[in-house]
Amino acid sequence: MRSPLILLCAGSLLLAACSREPAPATDATTPAPDAAAPQAAHAFKPEIDADDLRSLVATLSSDEFEGRAPGSVGEEKTTAYIREQFERIGLQPGGDNDTFFQTVPMVETTADESTVLRLQSAGQTRELKFGSDMVIGTRTGQAEVEVADSELVFVGYGVNAPEQDWNDYAGLDVKGKTVVILVNDPGFHARDESLFDGNRMTYYGRWTYKYEEAARQGAAAALIIHDTEGASYGWDVVRNSWSGAQFDLRAADDPEPRIPAQGWITGEVARQLFSESGLDLDQMYAAANKRGFKAMPLKAKVSFDLRSTVTEKSSQNVIGYLPGSAAPEETVIYLAHWDHLGKHEGEGDTIYNGAVDNATGVAGIIEIAEKFKQSAQPQRSVVFLAVTLEESGLLGSKFYVAQPSFPLEKTVGVINLDAMSVAGRARDVVVTGKGNSALEDILQAHAGKQQRTLVEEGNPAGGYYFRSDHFNFAKAGVPALYAKGGSDLVEGGTAAGKAASDEYASRYHQPSDEIHEGWKFDGIVEDLELLYAVGLELADGGQWPNWYDGNPFKAARDAQRAGQ
C-alpha cells in the first residue's frame, strides 16, 4: 500500500501498486484454501471495538502467517482465517461455486535482462542496455516479442481525454510504430492550473494509462521518458521495479488492451535521441503542455528481441456478503487487500508481518461486517472483499472487476481500507484524491458529526488515488472512496502526526511493520465508525452517487447506469 497520509515519498512506494517482493503465487490448479488457521482466544463484541481490532491485527500479522505472501503457507492460513471470521459473523459466501473464495489466475513474466534496444539514429546504431539506459517488458504472456525497424513518434503526454478537449493522437496513425511519451500529465511541468488539475496528477498522468492508450492506438511499443520530478521517484526505482518477476492477469481475464512491449528510457537517452532529430527536449516539454500540440516523428527507428520466462499461477480473493432486505441485487462494497511481502532468507527478523499494511484494513472490514450483521438490516447487499496481489499490481481487485461476483452496474459504491492510522484519533480525515465523487458529500456529512474536517493527501502530485485497489473499480466507472485518519491528532496536533508519520516511514515494507503495545486503536475505531456510517447510508437509501462533472471516470459510470 502507498499511504498519502504519511507522505511516503521513498522511491519504492511510488512506481507500482507496491513493492514487487511477494513470493511466487501457487500453481493454477491450486484448490481453494482449506488449511486450519489459528484461532485466537478472543470474545468479539458486536460493536466496532479496539480490543477486537488488536486481536485481529495481532493474528493476521503474527509470524505464524509468514508475511501473507500469495502462494505460500501464509496465504493458506490468511485466507482460511478471513473465511473463518466471515463464517463466525454469519456472512454468506460470495466467491466461486458458493464458496468464500474467488480464484485469481495470473501470469508471472520475467524479462531477459540481457535484452538490448537497438536504436538507429543520426546514421548510426547504438545499443541501449537494460537497467542503465532503459527497461522493457511485455504483458502479453508471450515468451518472445520481436519489433524490427519501428519508427519512433513523440506523442507528448500520450493523452486522449475528450472531457479535457485533449488528444495527443489526433490525426495520427501509430500502427507498427513506437511511441515516446512524457511522464505525468499536461499542467504538471508547466505549473498551469488551467490544464487538467495542474500540479495534481490525474488518471492520465499514470504510466499504466499511457501504455493502455498506446495499445488502443495500435502502437507496437511505448517508451516513457523518465524524469524524477514528474514521476516522483528516481531512475533506480524504475530499474528495480522492472527487474525480476512481474505479475499480471492473464490477457483473457483482463478487459484492458495490451501493447506488445512497454518500457522506460532515461532522460539522458531521450535528450540525445531528440538532439539527433534536431529537437530540444526542454522545448518539447513546453510544446506538449499547450493545447493543440501535434505529435511529431523522430528521425530514428528501434529494434529489439524481447525474450521472457512466462509461468501461469493463481491466488485467492475472499468474499462474503450480507443480503439486502429490499434490493439484494444492489451492492455496497468494503474492500481491503490481505497480501503482504512474505519472508526472505537470512539471519535476524526475516518476516514482513505487514501489521499496518494491511492487517489493519482487513481487520477493519471484518469489524464493519460484524457491526452490520449485529446492528443493521440494510436494504441493499453489503459485500466484504479481501483481495490478493495488491502488492503485485492491484491484481486481485483487477480480476474481481473483470469477473465480478456482483454486477458492477448494480454496485452503488466502493469503500477502500488500506493501512489505517495507529497514531490515535485525529481532527481531520484524509480523502485520497479529494474532489472525485459525490461519495465525499456523504463522508463530509458524517465526518461533521464527529467534528472532523476533510483534507486532501499531502502530495497530490504523487497520484496516490491510482495506487490502491479501489482504483480498478474507479476505472470501470464505480464511484470509489479511499479515506482514513488524518495527521492533526487530538493528542499532540500536527507535530505528533508528523512524528508518527516519520516513525512509520522507517518501518514501511520492512520486517519491523509489527504490532506494538503503544498503538492507539481508538483512532481506527473512529475511522471505521465513519466509514460504516457512509456505507449504511448507501445501503439503506436509494441514491446512486456519481463522479463529479469533468471526472475521467464519469463517462464509464453514465454508460453503466444507462437505462437502469
N, C-alpha and C positions, 0 to 999 in steps of 0.2 A: 504493500500500500504506500501511496505517497501522501503525506499529510500537509495540506496547506496551513493548518493551524500552527504547526511548529516550524514552518518556513524552512523545511529541509532543502537546501539547495546543493547538497553534495551531488556530484555527478551521477552516482549510481541510482539516485532516486528518480532521475528526470527523463530518461530516454524511453524505456519500455514501461509496461504497467508496473513492474518492479524488477528486482534483480533476477537474473537468469541463473539461479543456483539450485533449483529443486532436483531431487533425484529423478531418474527416468521413471516415467509412468508405466503402468502394467501393460502386459500384452493385451491385445484387443479382445481376446477370448476370456479375460478375467471375469468371473461372475460377480454379482453384487456382493458387497462385503457382508460376512456373517460372523466375523470374529467378535468374541465377547469383550466389550470394553469395560474397563474398571469402573465400578460404581462407588462413588464417594458416599460415605455415611452422612447424608445431609437431608434434613426435612425441609423441602421447598415450601415457600409461602405463596399464597395466591397473588399477592401484590408484587410489584417490582421492588426488589429488596437488595440492599448492599451485601448482606451475607450470602444470599443466593448467587449474586454476581461473582463474588470472591470464590465461592466453591466451584462454579462453572469454569472460570478463568484458570483457577489452580489446576483443575483436572485437564483441561484442554492443552495447557502449556506445560504439563508435567514432563519429566524426562521419559516417562513410560510411553508417551505419544511420539517420541523421537523426532520432534520438529515438524510433524504433519506433512511430510513430503508426499506428493502424489506418487502412487505406485509402490509405496513402502509399507512395512508393517504399521507404521504410523498412520497411514491413510485408513487401513482396516479398522484400527482402534478409534480413530477420529470419527469416521462416518458411522460406525456402529454406535458410538456414544451419542452422536446427534440424533440418530434414529431412535435410540433408547429414550432420550428426552422428549422427542416428539410423541412417542407412544405413551410415555408417562402422562403427558399433558392431555392427551386424547385427540391429537390431530389425526386427520385422515391422510393416507398415503397419496402423494401426487406425482409419483415417478412412473417408471416403465412397469407395465404388467401388474398394476395395482400394488406396487411396492413403494418404498420411500426413496428409491434410487433411480437416477437417470444416468445411464452410461454415456460418457463423453468420449467418442473416438477421436484420436488425434494423431498427428504426424510429427515425428522428430526428424529434422533435417540438419545435417552438419556439412557445411560447405568445405571443400578442399581449399585450405588456406595457401596453397601454392598457386592458386588461380591468379592470373595477371590480366589487366585490361591493356590491350594493345591500341594505343592512341596514335592515329595518323593525323599530323597537323604540321603546317609550315614545311611541307616537303620531307618530313622525317617521321619515323615511327619510334615511339618510346613506350616502355612498359611501366604501367602503374602497379605497384605491389600492394598486396592485401595487408591491411593493418597500418602501414606507414603512409600510403598515398590514397587508399580507397578501401572500402568494404563492399561486398556484394553478396547477395543470396537470392534464393527463389522460394516462393510459397506455393509453387505448382504441384509439389510432390514428385517432380521428375528428377531422376538421378543425373541427367545431363541436359543442360540448356546451352545452345550454341547461338551466338549472334555474330554475323560477319558483315563488316563494312557498313555498319549502321550510321547514318548521318546524324549528327548532333544538332539539336534545336534548343535554343534558350527560350523558355516559356514563362519567364518571370517567376511569379509565385505559384504557377500551376493551378490557378483557382478558376472554377466555373461556378459562380454564385448568382443565380438570377435575381434573388431578392436584394442583392447589393448592386445590381446592374453592372456586373463584372464578369468578364470571360476572357481569360488569357489564351484560350484555344480558338477564339473566334476566327473563322475563315481559314483554319489551319488543318492540314491532313498530316498526322504524325504516324500513320501506319508504317510499321517496319523501322521507325526512327527511334533514336534515344533522346529523351527529353532531359534537359538540365534545368534544375529548379532551385529557387531560393527557399530557405527555411523561414518559418513563421508566416505572417500574412501581411497584406498591404496595410500601411499605417504604422506598423511597429518601427521599422527603421527610419521612416520619415517623421515619427513622433507627431502624427496628424490624427487628431481625434475625429475628424470627419471621414476618415477611411476605416471601414469595418468598425472595430472597437478600440482603435488607437493602440495604446500600449498593451491592452488586454488581449491575450491570444484568443482567437475564435477557433471553431472547429476546422476552418480552412487552413489554419496555421500548423496543424498536426501533421507530422511526416506520414502517418498512416493514410490520412485523407489524400495527400499528394500522390501516393502510389495508386490508390484506388481510382482517382480521377484519370491518371495516366493510362491505367488499364481500360477504363471506359472509352478513352480516346483512341485505343488501339496501338499504343506505343510498344516497341519491342523491349525497351528497358527505360528505367528512370534513375537519374542520379541527382541527389540533393547536395547542394553546396553547403558545407558546414561553416557556420560562424558562431563563436562562443556566445555572443550576446543574444543573437536571435534564437539559438537553440536552448539557452540557459544551462549549457554544460559544455565541457571541453571535448576535444577530439578523443582523448583517452576513454571517455565514456562510450562514444560511438564504437571505437575499436573493441573495447571489452565486451560490449553488449552484443556485437555481431560476431564474436568469436565463439566457437564451440557449438553445441546443440541449440537449435532454435525450434520452438514448439508452435504448432498451429493446428487448426481443424483440418480435416480432410476437405479438399476442394468441393466435393459433392455435398458436404454439410454446411457450406458457407455461402450465403447469398451474395457476398461482395465479389466484384470482379478481381481477378488476379493478373498481374503483369508477369511476363516470363522471368524477368530479373529486375532487381531493385537494389539500390545501394546509396552510398555517400562518397563524395570526394572532398579532400581538404580544401580550405580556402586558398592555399598556396598553389595547388594544382589548378584550381579554377582560374586564378589570376593569370597564370601562364597561358592556359588554354584560350582565355578571352584575348589576351595580348596578341597571340599568334593569329587570331582572327581580326585583328585591327580594332579591338574593342577594349574599353577600360571598364573593369569590373565595378568600380565605385560609381561610374556614370550609369552602368546598367542597373545597379540598385536604385538609383534615383529615378531612372526612367520607368522601372517596373512598379514604382509606387504611385504612378499617375494614371488616372482614368484614360482609357483609350490606348494603353500600351499594346504594341504589336510584337508578337513573338518574332524572333529572327534566327535564321540558320547560322550555325558556326562553321567555319571552314575546317571541319575536322570530321573524322569517322572513328568508330570504335569497334573492336572485335574482341571476343573472348569465348572460351570454352569452360563453362562452369560445371564442375562435377561435384556431386553431393552424395552423402550416405543418407538413405531415407528408410525409416522404420515406422510402422504403424503400432500404436499403443492405445491405452484408454485409462480413464479415471472416472470418478463418480460425483455427480451433484446429489444433494439430499433435499427432498421436497416434502413438506407437509402442509396441510391447509385445514381451515375451518369453513365448512359450507355456509353460504349465506342463507338467511331465512326467507328472503323475498326475491332476490335476484342472484342466485348462486352462480350463474354464468358470468357475472361481472366480478372482477377481482381487484384487490389491492395487494401489492407485493412488498414484503420486507425482505431485504437482501443483505447477505454478508458472505465473504469468502472464508472457507475453513483452512485452506492450504497455507503452508509456510515453506521454509527452505531446507527442512530436513536436518541432516547432520553431515559432518565431514570427518575424515580420518585425521589422526594426530593425537597429541597429548593435551591435557587440560580439558576445559569445557568445550565439547565438540558438537553440542546440540543447539540448534537455533529454535528456541522454545516458542518465540512469537507470541508472547503474552499480550502485549498491546496490539500487535499486528499479526493476526486479527482474532485472537481468542476473545478479546473484549466485544467485538462486533457479533460473533457467533453467540456468545453469552447474552448479548443484548436482544437478538431476535428470539431466543428461547424465552427470556423473561417477558418480552412483549406478548409472545404467543400464550404464555400461561395467564397473563392478565386478561387477554381477550377471552380465553376459554372460561375463566372464572367470573369475569365481570360484565361481559357484553355478549349480546346475541345480534351481531351485525346483519344488516340486510344483504350485503354483498359478501362474497367469499373473501377470506384473508389468507394469503399464501405466504409461507415462510420458506425461503430459498437459500440454502447454504451451498455455495458453488465452489468448484475446484479450479485450479490452474490460473488464478488471478495473477500470481507471481510470474507466470509464464506468458502473459499477454492477454489477460481477461478472457481466457478461452472457455471456462465453464459457463460464464454468463453469455458469452457469444453463441455457444451451442444452444443454450436454452432459448435464446431469442430466435435462432434459426429453426428450432424444433420445440416450440413451447408446449407445455402441458396444458396451459390455459390460453385461449386466443388473445393475441396482442391487441386486437381491435376492441376487445372487451376488458382490457386491463386499464383501470382508471388511472393508476399512477404507481410509481416505484419509489421506495424509501430505502436508501443505502446506508449501512452501518459499517464503517471501516476505521479501525484504530481510534477507539473512543478515548477521551482525555481522562487520565487518572490523577490530575492535579487538583481536583476539587471543584466545587461549584463556581460558576462564572456568571458575570453580569451580562455577558454577550453570547451570541450564538453565531458561529462561523458558517456561512452559507457558501459552499464552494460553487463558483460560477454564478454568483448572485446576479439576478436580473434575467433569469431564463424563462421561468414559467409561473403560472398562477398558483402552483403549489406553495410558492413563497408567501402568497397572500394569506393562505390558511395558516402557515407556520408563524407568520408575524402576529396574527391574532392570538394564537395560543402562547407565543413567547411573551406577549404583553401581559398575559395573566400571571406569568412568572416574573414580571417586571424585568424582562431581559430585552435587549435590542439585537437586531440582526446586523451583521457586518460581513463584508466580503473577505476572502482569504488575503493574506498579507502580500502575496506575489502573484497578482492576476496575470502577469505576462508569462507565467510558467504553464498555464493551460491545465491546471490540476483537475478541472471538471472532466477532462477527457482521459484520465488516468486511473479510474476505478470502475468497478463493474457496472454501475448504473449507466455508464456511457453507451454500452451496447443497446440498452433499451431506448436511450435518447435517440441514437442514430436511426432506430427503427420507428421513431415517432412517439413513443410512450413518454409522457412527462415524468421526469426523474429528479428526485431531491437528494442532495448529499449535504447534511448539516450535522453539527456537533458542537460541543462546548467550546467557548472562546478563550481568549488569553487575558481578559480583565477579570482576575479571580476575586471572589468575595473576600478571601483571606490573602491579602498581600497585593492586590491590584495587578497592574501590568508588569511590574517588576518581578513579582512572583511567577506570573505567567511566562515571562521570558526565561527565567531561571529553569522552570520546568521544561520548557521547550529545548533549551540548551542541554539539559541533562538527558532528555530522551534522544536527542540527536546523536549522542555518543553511544547509544545502545541500539539505534535503528539497524535492523538486519544484522545484528550481532548475537552471539550466544547469550549475551547479558540482557536481552529482552525477556526477562523473567519476572514473575510476580514478586512484589516487595510488600513487606508488612506495612510500610508507611503510605501505601497507595490510598487515595481517598475516593471511594466508590460513590460517595454522595453526589458528586457531580455527574457521574454516569446515570445514576438513578433519576436525577432531574432531567437530563437529556432524553432518557428513554420515556419518561412520563410525557415529555413534549412531543416526541415522535409518535408515541401511542395515541395522543390526542389528535394529531394530524391524521393518522390512519383511521381512527374511529370516525372522524367527521367524514372522511371519504367513503368509508364502508357503510355508514348509516344514511348518507344523503344520496340524492340523485344527480349531483353535479359531475361534470366532466371537465376538470381543469385543462387548459390548453397552454401551449407555449405562447409567450408574448409575441406580438407582431414584430416581424423582422428577424425572428429567430430562425436559423437554418433548418431546424427540425420540424417547424410548424407545417410545412407542406406535406411531409410524410404523415403527420397526425391527421391533418384535414382529409387526406386521401383515405386513411384508415377508417375514419369515422363517417365518411360519406355514405349517406343512405341509412345510417344506423338510427 
